[in-house]
Amino acid sequence: MDVIVETNDNVLVVAPRGRLDSAAAPAFEQRLLGHLDTGERGVVLDLTGLDYISSAGLRVLLVVAKRLRAGNRRFVVCALRSAVREVFELSGFTAIFEIRPTVADGLACFRNS
């Protein structure tokens, strides 16, 4: 799995590509948590390139969201592909996370807050 990380207006934009499964989840979690200590206002998770997410991947997202909330920072998930959206819906994660259709919409959440 590849991950692209950039900063946009003091918001971390993270874009995993490929599969976020039990093999990829530990490295993704470590990398993402390492970026959370840099002082950004929050994270926009761009799932445009994510083909699959397992329960291990969902757990990573919960860990990240909890860490951000503890620091009064925001976590926005964007651009879910249909297969990933289905996993989010079946697991109830659509009620847990703030979800936006595009990265631009996710970034706009930070400008409007």
HELIX and SHEET records of a PDB file:
HELIX    1   1 ALA A   25  HIS A   35  1                                  11    
HELIX    2   2 LEU A   36  THR A   38  5                                   3    
HELIX    3   3 SER A   55  ALA A   70  1                                  16    
HELIX    4   4 SER A   82  SER A   91  1                                  10    
HELIX    5   5 PHE A   93  ILE A   96  1                                   4    
HELIX    6   6 VAL A  103  ARG A  111  1                                   9    
SHEET    1   A 5 ASP A   2  ASN A   8  0                                        
SHEET    2   A 5 VAL A  11  LEU A  20 -1                                        
SHEET    3   A 5 GLY A  42  ASP A  46  1                                        
SHEET    4   A 5 ARG A  74  CYS A  78  1                                        
SHEET    5   A 5 GLU A  98  ARG A 100  1                                        
SHEET    1   B 3 ASP A   2  ASN A   8  0                                        
SHEET    2   B 3 VAL A  11  LEU A  20 -1                                        
SHEET    3   B 3 LEU A  50  ILE A  53  1                                        
END                                                                             
